[in-house]
Amino acid sequence: MKGRIALLVGGAVGYVLGTRAGRQRYEQIKSQAQRVWDNPKVQQKKAQAQDYAKEKAPEVQHKVADAAAGAAAAAKDKVGKSTDSGTVHTSDPADPSSPTYETSVSTPHAG
């Protein structure tokens, strides 16, 4: 359903922009958008948003790193028991007498 809507919207936009009147309207919209972007108040707010993002970036980075570490630990728990050596011990849970296999696992290290 989303693909059909996107196709219809894309076709309509292409049709409008392909016509002479559509091209003129596009140029009008483009020039209006440029005037808004060049407005000193808009530029001031843009600078404030950039400063705020730079200020909060280390805090967000720390939270993302913590969440990634937690997700990695949860994934390891789901996959199977692992040791510090990077070896995962697996066996067939349906057959208690099945042998345990050791598989070496390579995990990326954050630098």
Backbone atoms as SQL, in Angstrom:
CREATE TABLE atoms (id INTEGER PRIMARY KEY, chain TEXT, resi INTEGER, resn TEXT, atom TEXT, x REAL, y REAL, z REAL);
INSERT INTO atoms VALUES
  (1, 'A', 1, 'MET', 'N', 0.824, -1.194, 0.000),
  (2, 'A', 1, 'MET', 'CA', 0.000, 0.000, 0.000),
  (3, 'A', 1, 'MET', 'C', 0.869, 1.259, 0.000),
  (4, 'A', 2, 'LYS', 'N', 1.935, 1.267, 0.829),
  (5, 'A', 2, 'LYS', 'CA', 2.816, 2.433, 0.868),
  (6, 'A', 2, 'LYS', 'C', 3.512, 2.628, -0.472),
  (7, 'A', 3, 'GLY', 'N', 3.871, 1.529, -1.118),
  (8, 'A', 3, 'GLY', 'CA', 4.539, 1.618, -2.412),
  (9, 'A', 3, 'GLY', 'C', 3.652, 2.251, -3.462),
  (10, 'A', 4, 'ARG', 'N', 2.383, 1.909, -3.440),
  (11, 'A', 4, 'ARG', 'CA', 1.445, 2.482, -4.413),
  (12, 'A', 4, 'ARG', 'C', 1.277, 3.974, -4.185),
  (13, 'A', 5, 'ILE', 'N', 1.164, 4.358, -2.898),
  (14, 'A', 5, 'ILE', 'CA', 0.994, 5.777, -2.580),
  (15, 'A', 5, 'ILE', 'C', 2.235, 6.547, -3.006),
  (16, 'A', 6, 'ALA', 'N', 3.406, 6.005, -2.705),
  (17, 'A', 6, 'ALA', 'CA', 4.650, 6.677, -3.084),
  (18, 'A', 6, 'ALA', 'C', 4.748, 6.815, -4.598),
  (19, 'A', 7, 'LEU', 'N', 4.346, 5.781, -5.320),
  (20, 'A', 7, 'LEU', 'CA', 4.376, 5.835, -6.775),
  (21, 'A', 7, 'LEU', 'C', 3.426, 6.914, -7.302),
  (22, 'A', 8, 'LEU', 'N', 2.233, 6.984, -6.740),
  (23, 'A', 8, 'LEU', 'CA', 1.272, 7.994, -7.183),
  (24, 'A', 8, 'LEU', 'C', 1.765, 9.401, -6.868),
  (25, 'A', 9, 'VAL', 'N', 2.298, 9.590, -5.660),
  (26, 'A', 9, 'VAL', 'CA', 2.804, 10.917, -5.279),
  (27, 'A', 9, 'VAL', 'C', 3.980, 11.293, -6.179),
  (28, 'A', 10, 'GLY', 'N', 4.889, 10.356, -6.395),
  (29, 'A', 10, 'GLY', 'CA', 6.033, 10.625, -7.264),
  (30, 'A', 10, 'GLY', 'C', 5.592, 10.965, -8.678),
  (31, 'A', 11, 'GLY', 'N', 4.620, 10.234, -9.184),
  (32, 'A', 11, 'GLY', 'CA', 4.112, 10.516, -10.523),
  (33, 'A', 11, 'GLY', 'C', 3.455, 11.889, -10.614),
  (34, 'A', 12, 'ALA', 'N', 2.684, 12.238, -9.595),
  (35, 'A', 12, 'ALA', 'CA', 2.021, 13.543, -9.583),
  (36, 'A', 12, 'ALA', 'C', 3.043, 14.667, -9.501),
  (37, 'A', 13, 'VAL', 'N', 4.042, 14.511, -8.646),
  (38, 'A', 13, 'VAL', 'CA', 5.076, 15.536, -8.521),
  (39, 'A', 13, 'VAL', 'C', 5.831, 15.666, -9.840),
  (40, 'A', 14, 'GLY', 'N', 6.187, 14.557, -10.445),
  (41, 'A', 14, 'GLY', 'CA', 6.884, 14.592, -11.723),
  (42, 'A', 14, 'GLY', 'C', 6.068, 15.257, -12.805),
  (43, 'A', 15, 'TYR', 'N', 4.777, 14.967, -12.826),
  (44, 'A', 15, 'TYR', 'CA', 3.897, 15.577, -13.825),
  (45, 'A', 15, 'TYR', 'C', 3.837, 17.083, -13.638),
  (46, 'A', 16, 'VAL', 'N', 3.631, 17.506, -12.383),
  (47, 'A', 16, 'VAL', 'CA', 3.500, 18.940, -12.111),
  (48, 'A', 16, 'VAL', 'C', 4.801, 19.664, -12.423),
  (49, 'A', 17, 'LEU', 'N', 5.924, 19.089, -12.001),
  (50, 'A', 17, 'LEU', 'CA', 7.197, 19.747, -12.242),
  (51, 'A', 17, 'LEU', 'C', 7.580, 19.700, -13.722),
  (52, 'A', 18, 'GLY', 'N', 7.052, 18.740, -14.443),
  (53, 'A', 18, 'GLY', 'CA', 7.364, 18.619, -15.865),
  (54, 'A', 18, 'GLY', 'C', 6.606, 19.593, -16.731),
  (55, 'A', 19, 'THR', 'N', 5.516, 20.093, -16.253),
  (56, 'A', 19, 'THR', 'CA', 4.758, 21.058, -17.047),
  (57, 'A', 19, 'THR', 'C', 5.327, 22.454, -16.846),
  (58, 'A', 20, 'ARG', 'N', 5.080, 23.321, -17.798),
  (59, 'A', 20, 'ARG', 'CA', 5.610, 24.689, -17.714),
  (60, 'A', 20, 'ARG', 'C', 5.051, 25.417, -16.491),
  (61, 'A', 21, 'ALA', 'N', 3.737, 25.337, -16.282),
  (62, 'A', 21, 'ALA', 'CA', 3.129, 26.000, -15.126),
  (63, 'A', 21, 'ALA', 'C', 3.664, 25.396, -13.834),
  (64, 'A', 22, 'GLY', 'N', 3.856, 24.094, -13.848),
  (65, 'A', 22, 'GLY', 'CA', 4.393, 23.431, -12.659),
  (66, 'A', 22, 'GLY', 'C', 5.803, 23.882, -12.370),
  (67, 'A', 23, 'ARG', 'N', 6.600, 24.065, -13.395),
  (68, 'A', 23, 'ARG', 'CA', 7.978, 24.519, -13.214),
  (69, 'A', 23, 'ARG', 'C', 8.003, 25.935, -12.651),
  (70, 'A', 24, 'GLN', 'N', 7.107, 26.796, -13.143),
  (71, 'A', 24, 'GLN', 'CA', 7.038, 28.165, -12.623),
  (72, 'A', 24, 'GLN', 'C', 6.639, 28.153, -11.146),
  (73, 'A', 25, 'ARG', 'N', 5.685, 27.318, -10.823),
  (74, 'A', 25, 'ARG', 'CA', 5.243, 27.229, -9.417),
  (75, 'A', 25, 'ARG', 'C', 6.372, 26.692, -8.555),
  (76, 'A', 26, 'TYR', 'N', 7.099, 25.719, -9.063),
  (77, 'A', 26, 'TYR', 'CA', 8.240, 25.165, -8.336),
  (78, 'A', 26, 'TYR', 'C', 9.260, 26.262, -8.045),
  (79, 'A', 27, 'GLU', 'N', 9.543, 27.091, -9.035),
  (80, 'A', 27, 'GLU', 'CA', 10.509, 28.179, -8.852),
  (81, 'A', 27, 'GLU', 'C', 10.009, 29.178, -7.814),
  (82, 'A', 28, 'GLN', 'N', 8.693, 29.444, -7.796),
  (83, 'A', 28, 'GLN', 'CA', 8.126, 30.345, -6.796),
  (84, 'A', 28, 'GLN', 'C', 8.312, 29.760, -5.392),
  (85, 'A', 29, 'ILE', 'N', 7.994, 28.493, -5.239),
  (86, 'A', 29, 'ILE', 'CA', 8.120, 27.839, -3.936),
  (87, 'A', 29, 'ILE', 'C', 9.578, 27.823, -3.496),
  (88, 'A', 30, 'LYS', 'N', 10.458, 27.544, -4.434),
  (89, 'A', 30, 'LYS', 'CA', 11.879, 27.491, -4.126),
  (90, 'A', 30, 'LYS', 'C', 12.390, 28.857, -3.664),
  (91, 'A', 31, 'SER', 'N', 11.995, 29.917, -4.337),
  (92, 'A', 31, 'SER', 'CA', 12.462, 31.252, -3.952),
  (93, 'A', 31, 'SER', 'C', 11.878, 31.671, -2.607),
  (94, 'A', 32, 'GLN', 'N', 10.633, 31.315, -2.338),
  (95, 'A', 32, 'GLN', 'CA', 10.034, 31.619, -1.034),
  (96, 'A', 32, 'GLN', 'C', 10.755, 30.865, 0.079),
  (97, 'A', 33, 'ALA', 'N', 11.067, 29.616, -0.154),
  (98, 'A', 33, 'ALA', 'CA', 11.782, 28.821, 0.841),
  (99, 'A', 33, 'ALA', 'C', 13.170, 29.406, 1.092),
  (100, 'A', 34, 'GLN', 'N', 13.833, 29.874, 0.038),
  (101, 'A', 34, 'GLN', 'CA', 15.158, 30.471, 0.192),
  (102, 'A', 34, 'GLN', 'C', 15.084, 31.758, 1.000),
  (103, 'A', 35, 'ARG', 'N', 14.042, 32.563, 0.772),
  (104, 'A', 35, 'ARG', 'CA', 13.867, 33.802, 1.548),
  (105, 'A', 35, 'ARG', 'C', 13.660, 33.485, 3.021),
  (106, 'A', 36, 'VAL', 'N', 12.863, 32.483, 3.315),
  (107, 'A', 36, 'VAL', 'CA', 12.642, 32.085, 4.714),
  (108, 'A', 36, 'VAL', 'C', 13.958, 31.604, 5.325),
  (109, 'A', 37, 'TRP', 'N', 14.690, 30.779, 4.595),
  (110, 'A', 37, 'TRP', 'CA', 15.952, 30.237, 5.118),
  (111, 'A', 37, 'TRP', 'C', 16.970, 31.360, 5.380),
  (112, 'A', 38, 'ASP', 'N', 16.985, 32.376, 4.539),
  (113, 'A', 38, 'ASP', 'CA', 17.926, 33.479, 4.683),
  (114, 'A', 38, 'ASP', 'C', 17.502, 34.504, 5.741),
  (115, 'A', 39, 'ASN', 'N', 16.317, 34.373, 6.297),
  (116, 'A', 39, 'ASN', 'CA', 15.819, 35.280, 7.319),
  (117, 'A', 39, 'ASN', 'C', 16.748, 35.231, 8.536),
  (118, 'A', 40, 'PRO', 'N', 17.178, 36.384, 9.061),
  (119, 'A', 40, 'PRO', 'CA', 18.092, 36.396, 10.210),
  (120, 'A', 40, 'PRO', 'C', 17.541, 35.664, 11.443),
  (121, 'A', 41, 'LYS', 'N', 16.237, 35.738, 11.680),
  (122, 'A', 41, 'LYS', 'CA', 15.657, 35.038, 12.831),
  (123, 'A', 41, 'LYS', 'C', 15.778, 33.526, 12.662),
  (124, 'A', 42, 'VAL', 'N', 15.569, 33.045, 11.442),
  (125, 'A', 42, 'VAL', 'CA', 15.699, 31.611, 11.174),
  (126, 'A', 42, 'VAL', 'C', 17.156, 31.190, 11.355),
  (127, 'A', 43, 'GLN', 'N', 18.086, 31.998, 10.870),
  (128, 'A', 43, 'GLN', 'CA', 19.501, 31.676, 11.020),
  (129, 'A', 43, 'GLN', 'C', 19.923, 31.688, 12.482),
  (130, 'A', 44, 'GLN', 'N', 19.355, 32.610, 13.268),
  (131, 'A', 44, 'GLN', 'CA', 19.657, 32.660, 14.695),
  (132, 'A', 44, 'GLN', 'C', 19.153, 31.386, 15.387),
  (133, 'A', 45, 'LYS', 'N', 17.959, 30.971, 15.068),
  (134, 'A', 45, 'LYS', 'CA', 17.408, 29.746, 15.668),
  (135, 'A', 45, 'LYS', 'C', 18.204, 28.524, 15.217),
  (136, 'A', 46, 'LYS', 'N', 18.661, 28.519, 13.976),
  (137, 'A', 46, 'LYS', 'CA', 19.485, 27.409, 13.483),
  (138, 'A', 46, 'LYS', 'C', 20.779, 27.326, 14.281),
  (139, 'A', 47, 'ALA', 'N', 21.402, 28.476, 14.522),
  (140, 'A', 47, 'ALA', 'CA', 22.650, 28.506, 15.298),
  (141, 'A', 47, 'ALA', 'C', 22.412, 28.034, 16.729),
  (142, 'A', 48, 'GLN', 'N', 21.300, 28.442, 17.314),
  (143, 'A', 48, 'GLN', 'CA', 20.967, 27.999, 18.675),
  (144, 'A', 48, 'GLN', 'C', 20.770, 26.487, 18.713),
  (145, 'A', 49, 'ALA', 'N', 20.096, 25.943, 17.717),
  (146, 'A', 49, 'ALA', 'CA', 19.870, 24.493, 17.662),
  (147, 'A', 49, 'ALA', 'C', 21.194, 23.751, 17.504),
  (148, 'A', 50, 'GLN', 'N', 22.095, 24.271, 16.683),
  (149, 'A', 50, 'GLN', 'CA', 23.409, 23.644, 16.501),
  (150, 'A', 50, 'GLN', 'C', 24.204, 23.672, 17.804),
  (151, 'A', 51, 'ASP', 'N', 24.192, 24.813, 18.497),
  (152, 'A', 51, 'ASP', 'CA', 24.913, 24.925, 19.762),
  (153, 'A', 51, 'ASP', 'C', 24.357, 23.948, 20.797),
  (154, 'A', 52, 'TYR', 'N', 23.042, 23.850, 20.852),
  (155, 'A', 52, 'TYR', 'CA', 22.402, 22.931, 21.793),
  (156, 'A', 52, 'TYR', 'C', 22.786, 21.483, 21.479),
  (157, 'A', 53, 'ALA', 'N', 22.785, 21.137, 20.200),
  (158, 'A', 53, 'ALA', 'CA', 23.145, 19.775, 19.799),
  (159, 'A', 53, 'ALA', 'C', 24.598, 19.477, 20.164),
  (160, 'A', 54, 'LYS', 'N', 25.494, 20.439, 19.951),
  (161, 'A', 54, 'LYS', 'CA', 26.903, 20.247, 20.310),
  (162, 'A', 54, 'LYS', 'C', 27.069, 20.082, 21.823),
  (163, 'A', 55, 'GLU', 'N', 26.283, 20.825, 22.571),
  (164, 'A', 55, 'GLU', 'CA', 26.346, 20.758, 24.032),
  (165, 'A', 55, 'GLU', 'C', 25.873, 19.396, 24.545),
  (166, 'A', 56, 'LYS', 'N', 24.840, 18.869, 23.951),
  (167, 'A', 56, 'LYS', 'CA', 24.241, 17.616, 24.426),
  (168, 'A', 56, 'LYS', 'C', 24.864, 16.370, 23.796),
  (169, 'A', 57, 'ALA', 'N', 25.685, 16.523, 22.786),
  (170, 'A', 57, 'ALA', 'CA', 26.236, 15.373, 22.064),
  (171, 'A', 57, 'ALA', 'C', 26.988, 14.393, 22.970),
  (172, 'A', 58, 'PRO', 'N', 27.874, 14.829, 23.872),
  (173, 'A', 58, 'PRO', 'CA', 28.578, 13.856, 24.720),
  (174, 'A', 58, 'PRO', 'C', 27.629, 13.057, 25.615),
  (175, 'A', 59, 'GLU', 'N', 26.607, 13.720, 26.135),
  (176, 'A', 59, 'GLU', 'CA', 25.634, 13.037, 26.988),
  (177, 'A', 59, 'GLU', 'C', 24.858, 11.987, 26.193),
  (178, 'A', 60, 'VAL', 'N', 24.432, 12.348, 25.016),
  (179, 'A', 60, 'VAL', 'CA', 23.696, 11.417, 24.161),
  (180, 'A', 60, 'VAL', 'C', 24.601, 10.262, 23.743),
  (181, 'A', 61, 'GLN', 'N', 25.850, 10.563, 23.414),
  (182, 'A', 61, 'GLN', 'CA', 26.800, 9.529, 23.019),
  (183, 'A', 61, 'GLN', 'C', 26.980, 8.511, 24.143),
  (184, 'A', 62, 'HIS', 'N', 27.078, 8.996, 25.370),
  (185, 'A', 62, 'HIS', 'CA', 27.244, 8.104, 26.525),
  (186, 'A', 62, 'HIS', 'C', 26.023, 7.203, 26.687),
  (187, 'A', 63, 'LYS', 'N', 24.834, 7.777, 26.559),
  (188, 'A', 63, 'LYS', 'CA', 23.605, 6.996, 26.702),
  (189, 'A', 63, 'LYS', 'C', 23.482, 5.949, 25.602),
  (190, 'A', 64, 'VAL', 'N', 23.859, 6.313, 24.386),
  (191, 'A', 64, 'VAL', 'CA', 23.796, 5.366, 23.272),
  (192, 'A', 64, 'VAL', 'C', 24.788, 4.227, 23.487),
  (193, 'A', 65, 'ALA', 'N', 25.982, 4.561, 23.964),
  (194, 'A', 65, 'ALA', 'CA', 26.990, 3.527, 24.213),
  (195, 'A', 65, 'ALA', 'C', 26.517, 2.564, 25.306),
  (196, 'A', 66, 'ASP', 'N', 25.910, 3.091, 26.356),
  (197, 'A', 66, 'ASP', 'CA', 25.383, 2.239, 27.421),
  (198, 'A', 66, 'ASP', 'C', 24.267, 1.330, 26.901),
  (199, 'A', 67, 'ALA', 'N', 23.396, 1.884, 26.086),
  (200, 'A', 67, 'ALA', 'CA', 22.296, 1.085, 25.528),
  (201, 'A', 67, 'ALA', 'C', 22.837, 0.003, 24.603),
  (202, 'A', 68, 'ALA', 'N', 23.860, 0.322, 23.821),
  (203, 'A', 68, 'ALA', 'CA', 24.443, -0.668, 22.917),
  (204, 'A', 68, 'ALA', 'C', 25.111, -1.787, 23.707),
  (205, 'A', 69, 'ALA', 'N', 25.794, -1.438, 24.782),
  (206, 'A', 69, 'ALA', 'CA', 26.435, -2.457, 25.611),
  (207, 'A', 69, 'ALA', 'C', 25.385, -3.361, 26.240),
  (208, 'A', 70, 'GLY', 'N', 24.294, -2.784, 26.697),
  (209, 'A', 70, 'GLY', 'CA', 23.212, -3.585, 27.274),
  (210, 'A', 70, 'GLY', 'C', 22.576, -4.503, 26.245),
  (211, 'A', 71, 'ALA', 'N', 22.409, -4.003, 25.044),
  (212, 'A', 71, 'ALA', 'CA', 21.829, -4.820, 23.974),
  (213, 'A', 71, 'ALA', 'C', 22.768, -5.962, 23.602),
  (214, 'A', 72, 'ALA', 'N', 24.069, -5.682, 23.575),
  (215, 'A', 72, 'ALA', 'CA', 25.040, -6.727, 23.255),
  (216, 'A', 72, 'ALA', 'C', 25.030, -7.808, 24.327),
  (217, 'A', 73, 'ALA', 'N', 24.949, -7.402, 25.580),
  (218, 'A', 73, 'ALA', 'CA', 24.900, -8.381, 26.673),
  (219, 'A', 73, 'ALA', 'C', 23.627, -9.216, 26.594),
  (220, 'A', 74, 'ALA', 'N', 22.523, -8.590, 26.286),
  (221, 'A', 74, 'ALA', 'CA', 21.263, -9.323, 26.164),
  (222, 'A', 74, 'ALA', 'C', 21.315, -10.295, 24.991),
  (223, 'A', 75, 'ALA', 'N', 21.939, -9.881, 23.890),
  (224, 'A', 75, 'ALA', 'CA', 22.060, -10.768, 22.733),
  (225, 'A', 75, 'ALA', 'C', 22.938, -11.961, 23.067),
  (226, 'A', 76, 'LYS', 'N', 24.022, -11.746, 23.792),
  (227, 'A', 76, 'LYS', 'CA', 24.885, -12.855, 24.195),
  (228, 'A', 76, 'LYS', 'C', 24.124, -13.838, 25.074),
  (229, 'A', 77, 'ASP', 'N', 23.304, -13.318, 25.980),
  (230, 'A', 77, 'ASP', 'CA', 22.516, -14.186, 26.849),
  (231, 'A', 77, 'ASP', 'C', 21.525, -15.016, 26.047),
  (232, 'A', 78, 'LYS', 'N', 20.955, -14.416, 25.012),
  (233, 'A', 78, 'LYS', 'CA', 19.987, -15.146, 24.185),
  (234, 'A', 78, 'LYS', 'C', 20.659, -16.213, 23.339),
  (235, 'A', 79, 'VAL', 'N', 21.858, -15.919, 22.832),
  (236, 'A', 79, 'VAL', 'CA', 22.558, -16.849, 21.947),
  (237, 'A', 79, 'VAL', 'C', 23.027, -18.071, 22.715),
  (238, 'A', 80, 'GLY', 'N', 23.555, -17.885, 23.851),
  (239, 'A', 80, 'GLY', 'CA', 24.034, -19.016, 24.645),
  (240, 'A', 80, 'GLY', 'C', 25.047, -18.547, 25.646),
  (241, 'A', 81, 'LYS', 'N', 25.535, -19.479, 26.436),
  (242, 'A', 81, 'LYS', 'CA', 26.524, -19.144, 27.441),
  (243, 'A', 81, 'LYS', 'C', 27.837, -18.848, 26.745),
  (244, 'A', 82, 'SER', 'N', 28.512, -17.811, 27.189),
  (245, 'A', 82, 'SER', 'CA', 29.799, -17.478, 26.604),
  (246, 'A', 82, 'SER', 'C', 30.813, -17.275, 27.711),
  (247, 'A', 83, 'THR', 'N', 32.073, -17.420, 27.366),
  (248, 'A', 83, 'THR', 'CA', 33.147, -17.193, 28.319),
  (249, 'A', 83, 'THR', 'C', 33.907, -15.964, 27.893),
  (250, 'A', 84, 'ASP', 'N', 34.809, -15.514, 28.715),
  (251, 'A', 84, 'ASP', 'CA', 35.597, -14.343, 28.378),
  (252, 'A', 84, 'ASP', 'C', 36.520, -14.608, 27.198),
  (253, 'A', 85, 'SER', 'N', 36.788, -15.872, 26.901),
  (254, 'A', 85, 'SER', 'CA', 37.694, -16.192, 25.795),
  (255, 'A', 85, 'SER', 'C', 37.029, -16.033, 24.443),
  (256, 'A', 86, 'GLY', 'N', 35.739, -15.762, 24.424),
  (257, 'A', 86, 'GLY', 'CA', 35.045, -15.591, 23.160),
  (258, 'A', 86, 'GLY', 'C', 34.525, -16.902, 22.593),
  (259, 'A', 87, 'THR', 'N', 34.436, -17.940, 23.422),
  (260, 'A', 87, 'THR', 'CA', 33.943, -19.228, 22.973),
  (261, 'A', 87, 'THR', 'C', 32.497, -19.399, 23.430),
  (262, 'A', 88, 'VAL', 'N', 31.641, -19.813, 22.532),
  (263, 'A', 88, 'VAL', 'CA', 30.244, -20.051, 22.852),
  (264, 'A', 88, 'VAL', 'C', 30.023, -21.553, 22.917),
  (265, 'A', 89, 'HIS', 'N', 29.423, -22.020, 24.006),
  (266, 'A', 89, 'HIS', 'CA', 29.139, -23.431, 24.188),
  (267, 'A', 89, 'HIS', 'C', 27.685, -23.679, 23.804),
  (268, 'A', 90, 'THR', 'N', 27.473, -24.580, 22.860),
  (269, 'A', 90, 'THR', 'CA', 26.124, -24.881, 22.422),
  (270, 'A', 90, 'THR', 'C', 25.893, -26.375, 22.419),
  (271, 'A', 91, 'SER', 'N', 24.654, -26.758, 22.578),
  (272, 'A', 91, 'SER', 'CA', 24.263, -28.160, 22.476),
  (273, 'A', 91, 'SER', 'C', 22.819, -28.185, 22.021),
  (274, 'A', 92, 'ASP', 'N', 22.327, -29.367, 21.729),
  (275, 'A', 92, 'ASP', 'CA', 20.946, -29.505, 21.289),
  (276, 'A', 92, 'ASP', 'C', 20.062, -29.555, 22.527),
  (277, 'A', 93, 'PRO', 'N', 19.251, -28.520, 22.791),
  (278, 'A', 93, 'PRO', 'CA', 18.429, -28.515, 24.001),
  (279, 'A', 93, 'PRO', 'C', 17.370, -29.617, 24.005),
  (280, 'A', 94, 'ALA', 'N', 17.015, -30.115, 22.827),
  (281, 'A', 94, 'ALA', 'CA', 16.004, -31.176, 22.759),
  (282, 'A', 94, 'ALA', 'C', 16.595, -32.526, 23.153),
  (283, 'A', 95, 'ASP', 'N', 17.918, -32.668, 23.095),
  (284, 'A', 95, 'ASP', 'CA', 18.577, -33.931, 23.405),
  (285, 'A', 95, 'ASP', 'C', 19.614, -33.702, 24.493),
  (286, 'A', 96, 'PRO', 'N', 19.269, -34.027, 25.752),
  (287, 'A', 96, 'PRO', 'CA', 20.197, -33.781, 26.858),
  (288, 'A', 96, 'PRO', 'C', 21.509, -34.549, 26.730),
  (289, 'A', 97, 'SER', 'N', 21.513, -35.618, 25.972),
  (290, 'A', 97, 'SER', 'CA', 22.736, -36.399, 25.839),
  (291, 'A', 97, 'SER', 'C', 23.614, -35.923, 24.685),
  (292, 'A', 98, 'SER', 'N', 23.172, -34.852, 23.973),
  (293, 'A', 98, 'SER', 'CA', 23.947, -34.380, 22.826),
  (294, 'A', 98, 'SER', 'C', 25.244, -33.743, 23.310),
  (295, 'A', 99, 'PRO', 'N', 26.286, -33.860, 22.496),
  (296, 'A', 99, 'PRO', 'CA', 27.566, -33.271, 22.888),
  (297, 'A', 99, 'PRO', 'C', 27.512, -31.749, 22.839),
  (298, 'A', 100, 'THR', 'N', 28.382, -31.130, 23.591),
  (299, 'A', 100, 'THR', 'CA', 28.493, -29.680, 23.585),
  (300, 'A', 100, 'THR', 'C', 29.575, -29.288, 22.593),
  (301, 'A', 101, 'TYR', 'N', 29.258, -28.324, 21.760),
  (302, 'A', 101, 'TYR', 'CA', 30.200, -27.856, 20.753),
  (303, 'A', 101, 'TYR', 'C', 30.718, -26.491, 21.168),
  (304, 'A', 102, 'GLU', 'N', 31.980, -26.255, 20.914),
  (305, 'A', 102, 'GLU', 'CA', 32.557, -24.946, 21.191),
  (306, 'A', 102, 'GLU', 'C', 32.803, -24.240, 19.871),
  (307, 'A', 103, 'THR', 'N', 32.359, -23.012, 19.813),
  (308, 'A', 103, 'THR', 'CA', 32.531, -22.210, 18.609),
  (309, 'A', 103, 'THR', 'C', 33.194, -20.907, 19.005),
  (310, 'A', 104, 'SER', 'N', 34.235, -20.532, 18.300),
  (311, 'A', 104, 'SER', 'CA', 34.912, -19.281, 18.568),
  (312, 'A', 104, 'SER', 'C', 34.089, -18.143, 17.990),
  (313, 'A', 105, 'VAL', 'N', 33.914, -17.099, 18.783),
  (314, 'A', 105, 'VAL', 'CA', 33.108, -15.958, 18.364),
  (315, 'A', 105, 'VAL', 'C', 33.976, -14.741, 18.338),
  (316, 'A', 106, 'SER', 'N', 33.930, -14.014, 17.240),
  (317, 'A', 106, 'SER', 'CA', 34.683, -12.776, 17.123),
  (318, 'A', 106, 'SER', 'C', 33.735, -11.625, 17.391),
  (319, 'A', 107, 'THR', 'N', 34.056, -10.811, 18.377),
  (320, 'A', 107, 'THR', 'CA', 33.213, -9.662, 18.673),
  (321, 'A', 107, 'THR', 'C', 34.007, -8.391, 18.459),
  (322, 'A', 108, 'PRO', 'N', 33.386, -7.381, 17.865),
  (323, 'A', 108, 'PRO', 'CA', 34.096, -6.125, 17.633),
  (324, 'A', 108, 'PRO', 'C', 34.334, -5.404, 18.956),
  (325, 'A', 109, 'HIS', 'N', 35.450, -4.746, 19.055),
  (326, 'A', 109, 'HIS', 'CA', 35.778, -3.986, 20.248),
  (327, 'A', 109, 'HIS', 'C', 35.695, -2.507, 19.928),
  (328, 'A', 110, 'ALA', 'N', 35.026, -1.772, 20.809),
  (329, 'A', 110, 'ALA', 'CA', 34.914, -0.331, 20.611),
  (330, 'A', 110, 'ALA', 'C', 36.261, 0.323, 20.877),
  (331, 'A', 111, 'GLY', 'N', 36.614, 1.257, 20.056),
  (332, 'A', 111, 'GLY', 'CA', 37.929, 1.890, 20.173),
  (333, 'A', 111, 'GLY', 'C', 37.840, 3.281, 20.515);
